[in-house]
Amino acid sequence: MIGDREHDVYGARAHGIDCLGAAWGYGGEAELARAGAREVCATPADLLAPLGLAPVGLGS
């Protein structure tokens, strides 16, 4: 799951799934880390690596 508030992290954990923190949202990095997010990402592009995805180029 990807969430931007501590409640997202707690809810994911309650259902047995990991939560990546979206620090660009409402909660911020400290709140998400304190709640136990698997990793806190500063930007949407930072989600790619934890999700096992590679960036897509815009042409060659």
N, C-alpha and C positions, 0 to 999 in steps of 0.2 A: 504494500500500500504506500501511497505517497500522501503525506499530510503536512499541514502548516500550523497545527496547534497541538498542544500536549494531549488533548483529548483524543486526537487521531491516533497518536502513539499508544495511548492506553487502550483504546478500542481495538486496535490491531492486535496488540498483545493478548487481550482477552479472548480473541478468536484464533490465536495460535499462528499469526502471520507477522512478518517483519514490517517495519515502517521506515521509509526513508523520509527524512525531514526536508521540507521545502522552506529554506530560510528567507526566501523572497516574499513569503506570505505574511500572515498576521502575527504568528507566534514568535518568530525570530530564532536565531541560532541557539542562544542560551536556553530558552524554554524547551526546545526540541531535544537538545542534548541532555538536559536535566531529566526529561521524561523517559529517556532511554532509546531514542531513535537509533536504528542500526547505523546510519550515517546521516549527517546533515549536509545538504547540498546548497550552495550559495546561489546558483543559477539553474534554470531548466537544463542547460547543456551539461551541467555537472551530474545529472541523473544517468547519463549514458553509460558510464563505466560501471557503477554499481548494478545496473540492469543488464550488463553484459552486451551492450550495444556499441557499435562503432559510429562515429560521425559520418554523415553522408555529405559528399562534396557537391558543390553547385556547378560542376562542369570541370572539364580538363583541358 
